[in-house]
Amino acid sequence: MATTTMDRQTSAPGGPVRADVHPQGGKYLTFKLAGEEYGVEILKVREINGLMNITAVPQMPPYMKGVINLRGKVLPAIDLRMRFGLPVAEYTDQTCIIVVDVGQEIGILVDTVSEVLDIAAADIDPAPTLGVAIDTSFILGLGKVGDAVKILLDIDRVLTSDQLCAVSTAAQQTDNG
C-alpha cells in the first residue's frame, strides 16, 4: 500500500508535528479594526504610512476608497473595516495605510498599527468553520498571544481575483488619466 503525504507523520525540531497546529508560525504585523486585533504576515508588508490623500474612483465598491499616490506610484486603497462589514468609523490621526503585496501592491486602511509579534506555529489554531453562509477563507488562523487572540489574515484572500482586477484597473486608469 502506497504511503501518501497525509499518512506520514512529519517531525519538526521539537518533535512530531501536531495535525491541529497551523504551519504559519512567524512574524506578524498586528493592527486594530473596530477594537479587535488582526495580524498579517510581515513578509507581505511593504511599508506603513499615516493617512494620506485618497483620490476617489467612480463606480468602485464602497470598501474601495480610491487610490493613493505613493512617491509617484498609484496604488488602490481598501478600507478593511468596510471590506469586512464592520461599522464605519471616522479616520483619525491613528489611522494607517499598510501597503501589502498580494501579487500587486495595495494599501489597506486600518484603525491603528499595534506591533510586530513572533507567533509560534503551536500557538496558531486553524480558522473556525462557521457554516457555509460565512466565508472564513481569508482567515489564516487564530494566534494566541498571552490571554489575547489575534485574527491572522491570509491577505492574499481578503480580495477575490475579480476584486483585485477591478481595483488594479481603476488604479491604472487613474495613473494614466
DATAMO-V401264 format. One record per backbone hydrogen bond with DSSP energy under -1.0 kcal/mol. CO is the residue of the C=O (numbers start at 1). NH is the residue of the N-H. If there is no record, write none. Layout:
BEGIN
<<CO,NH> <CO,NH>>
END
This chain:
BEGIN
<<4,8> <10,17> <12,15> <15,12> <18,21> <26,119> <27,42> <28,117> <29,40> <30,114> <31,38> <32,111> <33,36> <36,33> <37,151> <38,31> <39,153> <40,29> <41,44> <42,45> <44,101> <47,99> <49,97> <55,67> <61,64> <63,65> <63,79> <66,77> <67,55> <68,75> <70,73> <73,70> <75,68> <76,107> <77,65> <77,66> <78,109> <79,83> <80,84> <81,86> <82,85> <96,110> <97,49> <98,108> <99,46> <99,47> <100,106> <104,102> <106,100> <107,78> <108,98> <109,80> <110,96> <112,32> <115,30> <117,28> <119,26> <120,123> <121,124> <123,144> <124,22> <125,142> <136,139> <138,154> <141,152> <142,125> <143,150> <145,148> <148,145> <150,143> <151,39> <152,140> <152,141> <153,155> <154,157> <160,164> <161,165> <162,166> <163,167> <164,168> <165,169> <166,170> <167,171> <168,172> <169,173> <170,174> <171,175> <172,176> <173,177>>
END
